Amino acid sequence: MCFLANNGVFNMALVKASLKLFGGDTVVVRCSDKCHIHLMSERETPAELDVLSVQGCSDAYLTVPWSGTWKVLIDSHNQSLEHSISYVPA
């Protein structure tokens, strides 16, 4: 994915993961650089979709409100981003 700004092209690194979690579990995301971290539920309809986000952080602790499959999305301008995604059971 590329974004055009200031007459130049900026490449954005994207990391995606999917986790089956129980309500109350906490997703722990650690990155080597500041980035945007999003945790999105996989619900059937957009009205049920839930998104938890933090911006400009290198670490995030996000607690899921209900059981199900959750997608983790990390976006950063750093092409050599190091990261880890784990969770702490409720």
C-alpha positions, 0 to 999 in steps of 0.5 A: 500500500502506498500513499502519495504525499509531498510529491513523494511516495511513502510505503506503509508496512502492514502486519495482519494476524487473526486470533481466537480469543475469549472475552476478557483476554488481553492482546499484547502487541509490541513493535520496534517503532511507533505505529497504529494498532487495531483490533477488530472483531469478526462479526457477521454484520457491520452493526456488530463490528467492534474496533479497538485502536491505539495510535502512535504507540510501540506497545499496546494492551487491548482487552477483548469484550467478547469471545470470537475471532479477532483480527490484529492490524499493525500499520507503520511507515517503518519497512523493517518493523519488528513486532510480536503479538501475544495474549494473556488469558482472562 
